[in-house]
Amino acid sequence: MKKVITFGTFDVFHIGHLFLLKRAKQLGSQLIVGISSDTLNLKKKNKHPIYCQDERLAIIRSLKCVDEVFIEESLEMKRNYLINNKADILVMGDDWTGKFDEFNDICRVIYLERTPSISTTSIIEVIKMKKISFL
Ligand code: CTP
């Protein structure tokens, strides 16, 4: 039984998020997802998420491919999260390539190719543009 873990904000849930989570689950038997807290997201991306952490957590928890969720409070606690969850594999999108190689001593680190042409940021931009064109 292999435990896979991944981390992310998963704000304004989209198909790139779903593909990443489904492929992550296929690498093992259990998928655990650490959802960035609102405070961590502000620190990491310098913006407030559209959906608060409890809503993002509820959405991810409801997916068939996800077995467990928790709130990730701090990037510095990543090693603890991996150890406490007994993770065999850490999965991240390839926008993070190389950034988590330090954890290769306690688990396998795999970077999956991002789904092209979609991101939370681009969706928000499209919505903003549409709003402007209706004025
Ligand atoms: N992801 C992906 N393909 C995409 C977008 C995201 O595989 N098109 C992956 C990321 O690589 C990450 C996880 O989904 O492992 C969560 O990404 P997140 O940062 O929450 O999503 P983004 O859409 O990249 O958000 P933003 O635009 O705010 O950076």
Backbone and ligand atoms as CSV (ligand in chain L), in Angstrom:
chain,resi,resn,atom,element,x,y,z
A,1,MET,N,N,0.850,-1.206,0.000
A,1,MET,CA,C,0.000,0.000,0.000
A,1,MET,C,C,0.883,1.253,0.000
A,2,LYS,N,N,0.813,2.023,-1.105
A,2,LYS,CA,C,1.674,3.205,-1.227
A,2,LYS,C,C,0.853,4.471,-0.985
A,3,LYS,N,N,1.402,5.341,-0.126
A,3,LYS,CA,C,0.717,6.605,0.165
A,3,LYS,C,C,1.323,7.715,-0.672
A,4,VAL,N,N,0.455,8.400,-1.400
A,4,VAL,CA,C,0.900,9.527,-2.231
A,4,VAL,C,C,0.400,10.801,-1.569
A,5,ILE,N,N,1.243,11.830,-1.567
A,5,ILE,CA,C,0.827,13.112,-0.989
A,5,ILE,C,C,1.115,14.226,-1.984
A,6,THR,N,N,0.234,15.213,-2.022
A,6,THR,CA,C,0.493,16.399,-2.842
A,6,THR,C,C,-0.016,17.633,-2.093
A,7,PHE,N,N,0.433,18.779,-2.548
A,7,PHE,CA,C,0.089,20.032,-1.876
A,7,PHE,C,C,-0.317,21.071,-2.910
A,8,GLY,N,N,-1.182,21.978,-2.533
A,8,GLY,CA,C,-1.522,23.068,-3.459
A,8,GLY,C,C,-2.629,23.929,-2.899
A,9,THR,N,N,-2.913,25.023,-3.616
A,9,THR,CA,C,-3.984,25.927,-3.185
A,9,THR,C,C,-5.340,25.435,-3.690
A,10,PHE,N,N,-5.362,24.983,-4.949
A,10,PHE,CA,C,-6.584,24.457,-5.570
A,10,PHE,C,C,-7.746,25.454,-5.461
A,11,ASP,N,N,-7.451,26.725,-5.758
A,11,ASP,CA,C,-8.502,27.756,-5.742
A,11,ASP,C,C,-9.193,27.779,-7.098
A,12,VAL,N,N,-10.472,28.079,-7.130
A,12,VAL,CA,C,-11.278,28.085,-8.367
A,12,VAL,C,C,-10.973,26.780,-9.130
A,13,PHE,N,N,-11.406,25.696,-8.556
A,13,PHE,CA,C,-11.054,24.345,-9.025
A,13,PHE,C,C,-11.244,24.202,-10.542
A,14,HIS,N,N,-10.245,23.648,-11.218
A,14,HIS,CA,C,-10.322,23.505,-12.676
A,14,HIS,C,C,-9.758,22.147,-13.116
A,15,ILE,N,N,-9.828,21.904,-14.445
A,15,ILE,CA,C,-9.483,20.592,-14.997
A,15,ILE,C,C,-8.000,20.240,-14.784
A,16,GLY,N,N,-7.126,21.253,-14.744
A,16,GLY,CA,C,-5.699,20.997,-14.488
A,16,GLY,C,C,-5.508,20.405,-13.088
A,17,HIS,N,N,-6.285,20.907,-12.126
A,17,HIS,CA,C,-6.233,20.370,-10.760
A,17,HIS,C,C,-6.708,18.911,-10.762
A,18,LEU,N,N,-7.833,18.672,-11.445
A,18,LEU,CA,C,-8.402,17.316,-11.456
A,18,LEU,C,C,-7.429,16.319,-12.093
A,19,PHE,N,N,-6.840,16.681,-13.239
A,19,PHE,CA,C,-5.900,15.773,-13.915
A,19,PHE,C,C,-4.694,15.483,-13.022
A,20,LEU,N,N,-4.209,16.506,-12.342
A,20,LEU,CA,C,-3.044,16.318,-11.453
A,20,LEU,C,C,-3.396,15.334,-10.338
A,21,LEU,N,N,-4.571,15.512,-9.723
A,21,LEU,CA,C,-4.970,14.657,-8.597
A,21,LEU,C,C,-5.236,13.217,-9.066
A,22,LYS,N,N,-5.866,13.076,-10.218
A,22,LYS,CA,C,-6.158,11.726,-10.728
A,22,LYS,C,C,-4.869,10.982,-11.052
A,23,ARG,N,N,-3.907,11.675,-11.678
A,23,ARG,CA,C,-2.631,11.015,-12.012
A,23,ARG,C,C,-1.852,10.703,-10.742
A,24,ALA,N,N,-1.937,11.575,-9.746
A,24,ALA,CA,C,-1.247,11.339,-8.476
A,24,ALA,C,C,-1.794,10.071,-7.821
A,25,LYS,N,N,-3.109,9.939,-7.826
A,25,LYS,CA,C,-3.736,8.765,-7.193
A,25,LYS,C,C,-3.295,7.471,-7.877
A,26,GLN,N,N,-3.120,7.534,-9.201
A,26,GLN,CA,C,-2.737,6.326,-9.941
A,26,GLN,C,C,-1.346,5.828,-9.562
A,27,LEU,N,N,-0.551,6.676,-8.920
A,27,LEU,CA,C,0.814,6.282,-8.535
A,27,LEU,C,C,0.841,5.455,-7.247
A,28,GLY,N,N,-0.290,5.384,-6.549
A,28,GLY,CA,C,-0.317,4.638,-5.288
A,28,GLY,C,C,-1.714,4.142,-4.973
A,29,SER,N,N,-1.943,3.844,-3.684
A,29,SER,CA,C,-3.260,3.337,-3.307
A,29,SER,C,C,-4.050,4.354,-2.485
A,30,GLN,N,N,-3.333,5.363,-1.943
A,30,GLN,CA,C,-4.021,6.359,-1.122
A,30,GLN,C,C,-3.485,7.735,-1.471
A,31,LEU,N,N,-4.399,8.708,-1.661
A,31,LEU,CA,C,-3.964,10.072,-1.986
A,31,LEU,C,C,-4.355,11.045,-0.865
A,32,ILE,N,N,-3.326,11.714,-0.343
A,32,ILE,CA,C,-3.526,12.708,0.714
A,32,ILE,C,C,-3.194,14.076,0.115
A,33,VAL,N,N,-4.059,15.066,0.370
A,33,VAL,CA,C,-3.839,16.390,-0.219
A,33,VAL,C,C,-3.742,17.452,0.873
A,34,GLY,N,N,-2.628,18.167,0.870
A,34,GLY,CA,C,-2.441,19.307,1.772
A,34,GLY,C,C,-2.888,20.571,1.050
A,35,ILE,N,N,-3.906,21.224,1.614
A,35,ILE,CA,C,-4.477,22.431,0.995
A,35,ILE,C,C,-3.835,23.650,1.654
A,36,SER,N,N,-3.235,24.525,0.866
A,36,SER,CA,C,-2.595,25.717,1.443
A,36,SER,C,C,-3.617,26.549,2.219
A,37,SER,N,N,-3.263,26.923,3.431
A,37,SER,CA,C,-4.148,27.792,4.213
A,37,SER,C,C,-4.240,29.152,3.519
A,38,ASP,N,N,-5.238,29.943,3.882
A,38,ASP,CA,C,-5.378,31.280,3.277
A,38,ASP,C,C,-4.132,32.112,3.566
A,39,THR,N,N,-3.607,31.990,4.777
A,39,THR,CA,C,-2.419,32.762,5.167
A,39,THR,C,C,-1.208,32.309,4.364
A,40,LEU,N,N,-1.048,30.998,4.212
A,40,LEU,CA,C,0.095,30.486,3.444
A,40,LEU,C,C,-0.003,30.926,1.986
A,41,ASN,N,N,-1.235,30.910,1.442
A,41,ASN,CA,C,-1.408,31.318,0.050
A,41,ASN,C,C,-1.000,32.774,-0.154
A,42,LEU,N,N,-1.375,33.612,0.798
A,42,LEU,CA,C,-1.017,35.034,0.726
A,42,LEU,C,C,0.500,35.190,0.713
A,43,LYS,N,N,1.155,34.387,1.540
A,43,LYS,CA,C,2.616,34.441,1.633
A,43,LYS,C,C,3.268,33.926,0.335
A,44,LYS,N,N,2.715,32.831,-0.198
A,44,LYS,CA,C,3.283,32.143,-1.349
A,44,LYS,C,C,3.009,32.886,-2.661
A,45,LYS,N,N,1.747,33.320,-2.829
A,45,LYS,CA,C,1.339,33.883,-4.126
A,45,LYS,C,C,1.010,35.370,-4.040
A,46,ASN,N,N,1.114,35.914,-2.826
A,46,ASN,CA,C,0.862,37.339,-2.628
A,46,ASN,C,C,-0.562,37.747,-3.049
A,47,LYS,N,N,-1.516,36.839,-2.857
A,47,LYS,CA,C,-2.915,37.195,-3.132
A,47,LYS,C,C,-3.856,36.347,-2.269
A,48,HIS,N,N,-5.054,36.911,-2.062
A,48,HIS,CA,C,-6.067,36.160,-1.316
A,48,HIS,C,C,-6.769,35.209,-2.279
A,49,PRO,N,N,-6.995,33.960,-1.871
A,49,PRO,CA,C,-7.752,33.072,-2.759
A,49,PRO,C,C,-9.202,33.548,-2.892
A,50,ILE,N,N,-9.861,33.135,-3.972
A,50,ILE,CA,C,-11.284,33.463,-4.157
A,50,ILE,C,C,-12.109,32.658,-3.141
A,51,TYR,N,N,-11.808,31.361,-3.032
A,51,TYR,CA,C,-12.510,30.507,-2.066
A,51,TYR,C,C,-11.642,30.344,-0.820
A,52,CYS,N,N,-12.272,30.435,0.341
A,52,CYS,CA,C,-11.509,30.318,1.585
A,52,CYS,C,C,-11.040,28.865,1.780
A,53,GLN,N,N,-10.127,28.677,2.716
A,53,GLN,CA,C,-9.512,27.350,2.894
A,53,GLN,C,C,-10.539,26.255,3.204
A,54,ASP,N,N,-11.571,26.574,3.978
A,54,ASP,CA,C,-12.561,25.541,4.324
A,54,ASP,C,C,-13.353,25.103,3.095
A,55,GLU,N,N,-13.644,26.082,2.217
A,55,GLU,CA,C,-14.378,25.731,0.986
A,55,GLU,C,C,-13.483,24.929,0.044
A,56,ARG,N,N,-12.232,25.324,-0.103
A,56,ARG,CA,C,-11.297,24.593,-0.974
A,56,ARG,C,C,-11.106,23.161,-0.453
A,57,LEU,N,N,-10.986,23.062,0.867
A,57,LEU,CA,C,-10.826,21.739,1.480
A,57,LEU,C,C,-12.061,20.858,1.235
A,58,ALA,N,N,-13.251,21.456,1.349
A,58,ALA,CA,C,-14.496,20.690,1.153
A,58,ALA,C,C,-14.595,20.191,-0.292
A,59,ILE,N,N,-14.190,21.023,-1.247
A,59,ILE,CA,C,-14.248,20.624,-2.666
A,59,ILE,C,C,-13.291,19.458,-2.921
A,60,ILE,N,N,-12.063,19.588,-2.461
A,60,ILE,CA,C,-11.053,18.540,-2.722
A,60,ILE,C,C,-11.436,17.236,-1.997
A,61,ARG,N,N,-11.943,17.387,-0.768
A,61,ARG,CA,C,-12.345,16.196,0.009
A,61,ARG,C,C,-13.434,15.399,-0.701
A,62,SER,N,N,-14.269,16.079,-1.466
A,62,SER,CA,C,-15.422,15.399,-2.089
A,62,SER,C,C,-15.038,14.603,-3.343
A,63,LEU,N,N,-13.787,14.727,-3.802
A,63,LEU,CA,C,-13.378,14.015,-5.016
A,63,LEU,C,C,-13.164,12.529,-4.745
A,64,LYS,N,N,-13.555,11.718,-5.727
A,64,LYS,CA,C,-13.437,10.261,-5.590
A,64,LYS,C,C,-11.968,9.826,-5.451
A,65,CYS,N,N,-11.069,10.543,-6.123
A,65,CYS,CA,C,-9.650,10.136,-6.131
A,65,CYS,C,C,-8.902,10.575,-4.862
A,66,VAL,N,N,-9.548,11.350,-4.000
A,66,VAL,CA,C,-8.872,11.871,-2.797
A,66,VAL,C,C,-9.333,11.111,-1.556
A,67,ASP,N,N,-8.361,10.653,-0.761
A,67,ASP,CA,C,-8.700,9.870,0.439
A,67,ASP,C,C,-8.670,10.704,1.717
A,68,GLU,N,N,-7.736,11.661,1.763
A,68,GLU,CA,C,-7.588,12.461,2.992
A,68,GLU,C,C,-7.164,13.861,2.627
A,69,VAL,N,N,-7.588,14.834,3.427
A,69,VAL,CA,C,-7.158,16.222,3.210
A,69,VAL,C,C,-6.761,16.840,4.546
A,70,PHE,N,N,-5.901,17.836,4.470
A,70,PHE,CA,C,-5.588,18.622,5.667
A,70,PHE,C,C,-5.154,20.007,5.214
A,71,ILE,N,N,-5.127,20.947,6.138
A,71,ILE,CA,C,-4.682,22.305,5.808
A,71,ILE,C,C,-3.178,22.408,6.012
A,72,GLU,N,N,-2.485,22.851,4.973
A,72,GLU,CA,C,-1.036,23.077,5.075
A,72,GLU,C,C,-0.825,24.508,5.575
A,73,GLU,N,N,-0.264,24.606,6.771
A,73,GLU,CA,C,-0.123,25.925,7.394
A,73,GLU,C,C,1.177,26.617,7.005
A,74,SER,N,N,2.219,25.810,6.700
A,74,SER,CA,C,3.520,26.431,6.479
A,74,SER,C,C,4.393,25.580,5.571
A,75,LEU,N,N,5.112,26.244,4.662
A,75,LEU,CA,C,6.004,25.516,3.742
A,75,LEU,C,C,7.161,24.873,4.517
A,76,GLU,N,N,7.543,25.521,5.598
A,76,GLU,CA,C,8.662,25.016,6.415
A,76,GLU,C,C,8.316,23.702,7.110
A,77,MET,N,N,7.014,23.386,7.199
A,77,MET,CA,C,6.608,22.143,7.882
A,77,MET,C,C,6.457,20.969,6.919
A,78,LYS,N,N,6.857,21.174,5.658
A,78,LYS,CA,C,6.651,20.142,4.631
A,78,LYS,C,C,7.223,18.781,5.060
A,79,ARG,N,N,8.467,18.800,5.577
A,79,ARG,CA,C,9.098,17.542,5.989
A,79,ARG,C,C,8.255,16.835,7.056
A,80,ASN,N,N,7.747,17.622,8.019
A,80,ASN,CA,C,6.904,17.041,9.077
A,80,ASN,C,C,5.624,16.432,8.504
A,81,TYR,N,N,5.022,17.152,7.548
A,81,TYR,CA,C,3.792,16.621,6.933
A,81,TYR,C,C,4.076,15.289,6.236
A,82,LEU,N,N,5.223,15.208,5.570
A,82,LEU,CA,C,5.576,13.967,4.853
A,82,LEU,C,C,5.783,12.822,5.837
A,83,ILE,N,N,6.494,13.113,6.914
A,83,ILE,CA,C,6.791,12.078,7.912
A,83,ILE,C,C,5.514,11.660,8.648
A,84,ASN,N,N,4.756,12.653,9.115
A,84,ASN,CA,C,3.552,12.344,9.897
A,84,ASN,C,C,2.521,11.549,9.094
A,85,ASN,N,N,2.467,11.845,7.791
A,85,ASN,CA,C,1.504,11.121,6.945
A,85,ASN,C,C,2.085,9.836,6.364
A,86,LYS,N,N,3.354,9.537,6.717
A,86,LYS,CA,C,4.038,8.333,6.213
A,86,LYS,C,C,3.972,8.245,4.678
A,87,ALA,N,N,4.254,9.373,4.035
A,87,ALA,CA,C,4.137,9.440,2.570
A,87,ALA,C,C,5.260,8.648,1.906
A,88,ASP,N,N,4.897,7.845,0.904
A,88,ASP,CA,C,5.901,7.131,0.093
A,88,ASP,C,C,6.305,7.965,-1.112
A,89,ILE,N,N,5.356,8.746,-1.623
A,89,ILE,CA,C,5.610,9.527,-2.842
A,89,ILE,C,C,5.067,10.946,-2.655
A,90,LEU,N,N,5.885,11.932,-2.985
A,90,LEU,CA,C,5.426,13.328,-3.028
A,90,LEU,C,C,5.252,13.690,-4.497
A,91,VAL,N,N,4.057,14.126,-4.850
A,91,VAL,CA,C,3.777,14.529,-6.231
A,91,VAL,C,C,3.534,16.026,-6.293
A,92,MET,N,N,4.153,16.678,-7.276
A,92,MET,CA,C,3.883,18.099,-7.519
A,92,MET,C,C,3.843,18.331,-9.025
A,93,GLY,N,N,3.196,19.401,-9.465
A,93,GLY,CA,C,3.219,19.756,-10.877
A,93,GLY,C,C,4.620,20.231,-11.256
A,94,ASP,N,N,4.909,20.189,-12.556
A,94,ASP,CA,C,6.297,20.468,-12.956
A,94,ASP,C,C,6.670,21.950,-12.908
A,95,ASP,N,N,5.718,22.807,-12.484
A,95,ASP,CA,C,6.107,24.195,-12.189
A,95,ASP,C,C,6.994,24.214,-10.932
A,96,TRP,N,N,7.031,23.114,-10.211
A,96,TRP,CA,C,7.828,23.008,-8.982
A,96,TRP,C,C,9.093,22.163,-9.173
A,97,THR,N,N,9.415,21.810,-10.416
A,97,THR,CA,C,10.531,20.886,-10.657
A,97,THR,C,C,11.803,21.311,-9.922
A,98,GLY,N,N,12.375,20.352,-9.189
A,98,GLY,CA,C,13.628,20.583,-8.466
A,98,GLY,C,C,13.436,21.171,-7.075
A,99,LYS,N,N,12.275,21.818,-6.841
A,99,LYS,CA,C,12.105,22.562,-5.576
A,99,LYS,C,C,11.925,21.658,-4.352
A,100,PHE,N,N,11.569,20.402,-4.586
A,100,PHE,CA,C,11.339,19.507,-3.444
A,100,PHE,C,C,12.278,18.306,-3.433
A,101,ASP,N,N,13.356,18.402,-4.210
A,101,ASP,CA,C,14.303,17.282,-4.307
A,101,ASP,C,C,14.939,16.940,-2.954
A,102,GLU,N,N,14.978,17.909,-2.050
A,102,GLU,CA,C,15.568,17.666,-0.718
A,102,GLU,C,C,14.833,16.560,0.058
A,103,PHE,N,N,13.581,16.268,-0.360
A,103,PHE,CA,C,12.804,15.250,0.368
A,103,PHE,C,C,13.003,13.840,-0.188
A,104,ASN,N,N,13.890,13.727,-1.193
A,104,ASN,CA,C,14.194,12.415,-1.770
A,104,ASN,C,C,14.790,11.460,-0.736
A,105,ASP,N,N,15.259,11.991,0.385
A,105,ASP,CA,C,15.816,11.115,1.421
A,105,ASP,C,C,14.729,10.384,2.215
A,106,ILE,N,N,13.486,10.908,2.193
A,106,ILE,CA,C,12.424,10.244,2.967
A,106,ILE,C,C,11.277,9.695,2.107
A,107,CYS,N,N,11.205,10.140,0.852
A,107,CYS,CA,C,10.175,9.601,-0.049
A,107,CYS,C,C,10.613,9.833,-1.492
A,108,ARG,N,N,9.863,9.259,-2.426
A,108,ARG,CA,C,10.149,9.501,-3.838
A,108,ARG,C,C,9.477,10.822,-4.228
A,109,VAL,N,N,10.163,11.649,-4.972
A,109,VAL,CA,C,9.579,12.933,-5.385
A,109,VAL,C,C,9.328,12.881,-6.893
A,110,ILE,N,N,8.081,13.084,-7.279
A,110,ILE,CA,C,7.715,13.002,-8.702
A,110,ILE,C,C,7.032,14.308,-9.122
A,111,TYR,N,N,7.520,14.875,-10.218
A,111,TYR,CA,C,6.904,16.081,-10.769
A,111,TYR,C,C,6.105,15.688,-12.012
A,112,LEU,N,N,4.818,15.981,-12.016
A,112,LEU,CA,C,3.967,15.644,-13.163
A,112,LEU,C,C,3.791,16.861,-14.057
A,113,GLU,N,N,3.705,16.580,-15.345
A,113,GLU,CA,C,3.530,17.664,-16.312
A,113,GLU,C,C,2.214,18.406,-16.028
A,114,ARG,N,N,2.274,19.725,-16.032
A,114,ARG,CA,C,1.049,20.507,-15.841
A,114,ARG,C,C,0.153,20.389,-17.070
A,115,THR,N,N,-1.146,20.467,-16.854
A,115,THR,CA,C,-2.067,20.536,-17.987
A,115,THR,C,C,-1.884,21.898,-18.655
A,116,PRO,N,N,-1.652,21.916,-19.968
A,116,PRO,CA,C,-1.379,23.200,-20.608
A,116,PRO,C,C,-2.589,24.139,-20.651
A,117,SER,N,N,-2.302,25.404,-20.734
A,117,SER,CA,C,-3.287,26.464,-21.062
A,117,SER,C,C,-4.397,26.685,-20.038
A,118,ILE,N,N,-4.179,26.270,-18.792
A,118,ILE,CA,C,-5.198,26.603,-17.782
A,118,ILE,C,C,-4.542,26.810,-16.430
A,119,SER,N,N,-5.022,27.818,-15.725
A,119,SER,CA,C,-4.584,28.044,-14.340
A,119,SER,C,C,-5.660,28.878,-13.653
A,120,THR,N,N,-5.624,28.871,-12.335
A,120,THR,CA,C,-6.555,29.698,-11.569
A,120,THR,C,C,-6.394,31.155,-11.984
A,121,THR,N,N,-5.154,31.581,-12.137
A,121,THR,CA,C,-4.884,32.984,-12.491
A,121,THR,C,C,-5.511,33.327,-13.838
A,122,SER,N,N,-5.357,32.429,-14.827
A,122,SER,CA,C,-5.886,32.746,-16.161
A,122,SER,C,C,-7.421,32.770,-16.148
A,123,ILE,N,N,-8.043,31.889,-15.358
A,123,ILE,CA,C,-9.514,31.889,-15.272
A,123,ILE,C,C,-9.994,33.213,-14.675
A,124,ILE,N,N,-9.336,33.658,-13.620
A,124,ILE,CA,C,-9.735,34.916,-12.970
A,124,ILE,C,C,-9.568,36.081,-13.957
A,125,GLU,N,N,-8.485,36.044,-14.733
A,125,GLU,CA,C,-8.253,37.104,-15.723
A,125,GLU,C,C,-9.368,37.127,-16.768
A,126,VAL,N,N,-9.766,35.948,-17.247
A,126,VAL,CA,C,-10.830,35.863,-18.260
A,126,VAL,C,C,-12.133,36.426,-17.691
A,127,ILE,N,N,-12.441,36.063,-16.458
A,127,ILE,CA,C,-13.685,36.555,-15.834
A,127,ILE,C,C,-13.630,38.080,-15.700
A,128,LYS,N,N,-12.500,38.586,-15.301
A,128,LYS,CA,C,-12.349,40.051,-15.161
A,128,LYS,C,C,-12.546,40.740,-16.508
A,129,MET,N,N,-11.953,40.174,-17.569
A,129,MET,CA,C,-12.053,40.779,-18.901
A,129,MET,C,C,-13.503,40.776,-19.367
A,130,LYS,N,N,-14.207,39.666,-19.116
A,130,LYS,CA,C,-15.594,39.566,-19.567
A,130,LYS,C,C,-16.446,40.606,-18.870
A,131,LYS,N,N,-16.174,40.792,-17.583
A,131,LYS,CA,C,-16.942,41.765,-16.796
A,131,LYS,C,C,-16.744,43.152,-17.400
A,132,ILE,N,N,-15.497,43.452,-17.756
A,132,ILE,CA,C,-15.193,44.768,-18.313
A,132,ILE,C,C,-15.941,44.959,-19.641
A,133,SER,N,N,-15.975,43.882,-20.487
A,133,SER,CA,C,-16.588,44.039,-21.800
A,133,SER,C,C,-18.114,44.196,-21.716
A,134,PHE,N,N,-18.731,43.813,-20.559
A,134,PHE,CA,C,-20.173,43.986,-20.406
A,134,PHE,C,C,-20.537,45.404,-19.979
A,135,LEU,N,N,-19.562,46.169,-19.505
A,135,LEU,CA,C,-19.867,47.515,-18.968
A,135,LEU,C,C,-20.236,48.496,-20.073
L,1,CTP,N1,N,-1.623,22.158,-11.871
L,1,CTP,C1,C,-1.526,21.381,-13.036
L,1,CTP,N2,N,-1.936,21.912,-14.236
L,1,CTP,C2,C,-2.424,23.170,-14.298
L,1,CTP,C3,C,-2.534,23.959,-13.114
L,1,CTP,C4,C,-2.120,23.408,-11.908
L,1,CTP,O1,O,-1.076,20.235,-13.001
L,1,CTP,N3,N,-2.792,23.650,-15.474
L,1,CTP,C5,C,-1.136,21.597,-10.613
L,1,CTP,C6,C,0.014,22.415,-10.031
L,1,CTP,O2,O,1.245,22.098,-10.678
L,1,CTP,C7,C,-0.030,21.996,-8.579
L,1,CTP,C8,C,-1.534,21.753,-8.327
L,1,CTP,O3,O,-2.142,21.635,-9.633
L,1,CTP,O4,O,0.672,20.778,-8.384
L,1,CTP,C9,C,-2.167,22.906,-7.564
L,1,CTP,O5,O,-1.851,24.079,-8.294
L,1,CTP,P1,P,-2.330,25.538,-7.911
L,1,CTP,O6,O,-1.148,26.404,-7.717
L,1,CTP,O7,O,-3.337,25.503,-6.834
L,1,CTP,O8,O,-3.095,25.930,-9.278
L,1,CTP,P2,P,-2.806,27.010,-10.386
L,1,CTP,O9,O,-3.909,26.922,-11.391
L,1,CTP,O10,O,-1.403,26.861,-10.927
L,1,CTP,O11,O,-2.942,28.373,-9.555
L,1,CTP,P3,P,-2.347,29.850,-9.806
L,1,CTP,O12,O,-2.771,30.309,-11.159
L,1,CTP,O13,O,-2.956,30.663,-8.687
L,1,CTP,O14,O,-0.844,29.746,-9.654
